[in-house]
Amino acid sequence: MDRITKWIDERIDLLGIRQTLLDRKMPGGLTWWHTLGSATLAVFMVQAVTGTILAMYYAPSPDHAYDSIRYLEHSVASGAVLRGIHHWGASAMVVLVVAHAIRVFTMGAYKYPREINWLLGVALLGIVLGFGFTGYLLPWDQKAYWATQVGTNIAGTTPIVGAILVKLLRGGTQLGVATLSRFYALHVLLLPALLAGIALLHLTLVVRQGIAPRTGVLEKNAPPKTNNPEYHHYYREHYAASKGAGVRFWPDIVVKDAIIAMVIVILIFLFAAFVGAGLELPADPSDSSYVPRPEWYFLPFFQLLKLVPGSMESVVAVGVPGALGLALVLLPFYDRRSARSLGKRPVARFSLFFLLGSMALLLGAAIKEPKPTAVAPEVGRVLNSSERAGRALFERQQCGGCHVVAGKGGADRKGDAKNAPELTDVGLRHSSAWMHSFIEDPSRFHTGSKMPAFGPPVLSHQEIEELSRYLSSLRGKNWETAKEQFVDTFPEPAKPKEK
C-alpha cells in the first residue's frame, strides 16, 4: 500500500490535496449555522442517488408516467420510501439553500472578496427552485398537471417574450407529451449538470478564499467602504489574524458538518417513511374544476397572486420575482459599506424582516385556507367531472353574488341581488335541459329578466351544459330521498316571419 500511495502521490500530489482541503486553518468562533452549506451538499448527494434510482423505473410519457409511479410505490421493495426521500429531500434543499443565503446575508459575507461566490449562490437558489418546478409534472397526477398549467400560464404573462416562454416550456400550446419530455430532460439532465458545476465552482472559491469570519473581526477600525484601496490590505491582515486563533477544518469543522448532515438525512427518512410523497388521481385535462395547490415553498407567491386584482396579476407575477432576483444579484455592488453586523445595517435588517414576515404571513394564510374537498357540501356527495367543472364555473362567474345556495350567497347583499331566486334545491324544480336553455337567454322565459344572457360568446355550449348539470345536482338537505317535481315551461318557438 505504501508503494501504491507513493506512486499516486507522485502523480497527483495527494499530500498537497490533503493539506489544501483538510489541514487548512479556519477562522475561530464559527457556529453551527456555518454547517448549512455542507448540509445542503449532503442532501444534494441524497437527491442524486435517489433520483438516479427513480429514473430507472420512470416512464416519461403521459400514457405510462402515472402507472410507473404507482408500480414503484406498490410493487418495488421500499419504492414508496425511496420516492418519499426524494420528495422531502427537495423540500430540505429549498430550506437549506434559503437558510444558508440568510446566514450569508446577516453576516455580510457577500461583501469583498466574496461577491462572485454570492452570485454563484443566487444561481444555486434559482436552480433548486427550478428543480421543484420541473419535478411537479413528472408524476402526471391531477396536482402535477394543473399546477404546471398554472405555472406555465404565469410565465406567459412576461411582457414581450411571454408567448415564446410558454411554447418553450410546453413544447407547444398545450401540456402533453412534449411538455413532459422537456420537464423530464430539464429535471434529470440539464439542472443536475448546472447544479453540480456551479456547486463545484462555489466550493472551490470557498476553499480558496476561506469561510467568512465573525462579523466583529472585520469591523474594528475598518475603512468605511469595501471598495476603498486601503480596505483590501485591512481585510487580508485581519482575516489572517482570525485564522491564527482558529481551528483546523479536519476534524473540528468536518465533525460538526457530519453531525448536522446526518440529523437532516434522518429527518428526511422519517418524513418519507411516515408521511410519504402522496399521489393524487391521474391527470385529467378535461377536469377544469380542479383547484391546484403548489408545494409549500411556492405557496407564499401563489397566495400573493390571489390577493391582487386581476388587472395587476401579470405585473405582480413577473415583477415581484424579477425585482427580488435583481436585488439579490446587485446586492454586493450597491452595498459596499464595511459594516457587516446586521445590527449596524438598518436597511438590510428591515428588508430581511419585512421579506421573511411577509412570506410567513402569506404562507400561514395559504395553509389556513380550506382545501377543496371531494364532497360538495351543498350537494351532499362527490361530484362527477362535468358537475365539478360546472361548480368551478359557478364560482368563476360569481353567480353566488346574486343567488343563494345552502345559505351562502346573495342573501347577504343589498339591492337587486335579493330578487334573484334561491338555488339550494333548484335541481328538484327544473331539469338540466330547461336550465341550459334558461341560462342561454333568460329573457325568452321571463320578459324583463334582470339576469344577463350567458349564451355564446359569453359561455360556450359545453360550459353552459356543465353549469346546468351542476345546478341540477342541487337538491337541498334531503337530497337522498327528495323527488323531482319539475315545473319546466319552455317558451313558445318563434313564428317564422311571413314573406
ABEGO torsion letter per residue (X at the ends): XAAAAAAAAAAAGAAAAAAAAAABBBBBGBBAAAAAAAAAAAAAAAAAAAAAAAAAABBBBAAAAAAAAAAAAAABBGAAAAAAAAAAAAAAAAAAAAAAAAAAAAAGAABOAAAAAAAAAAAAAAAAAAAAAAAAAAAGBAAAAAAAAAAAAAAAABBGAAAAAAAAAAGEABBBAAAAAAAAAAAAAAAAAAAAAAAAAAAAAAAAAEBBBBAAAAABGBBABAABAAAAAAAAAAAAAAAAABBBAOAAAAAAAAAAAAAAAAAAAAAAAAAEAEBBBBBBAABAABBBBBBAAAAAAAAAAAABBAAAAAAAAAAAAAAAAAAAAAAAAABABABABAAABAAAAAAAAAAAAAAAAAAAAAAABBBBBABBAAAGBBBBAAAAAAAAAAAAAGAAAABBBGGBEAAABBEAAAABBBAAAAAAABBAAAAAAAAABAAAABBGBABBBABOAABBAAAAAAAAAAAAABAEAAAAABBBBBABBBBBBBBBBBX
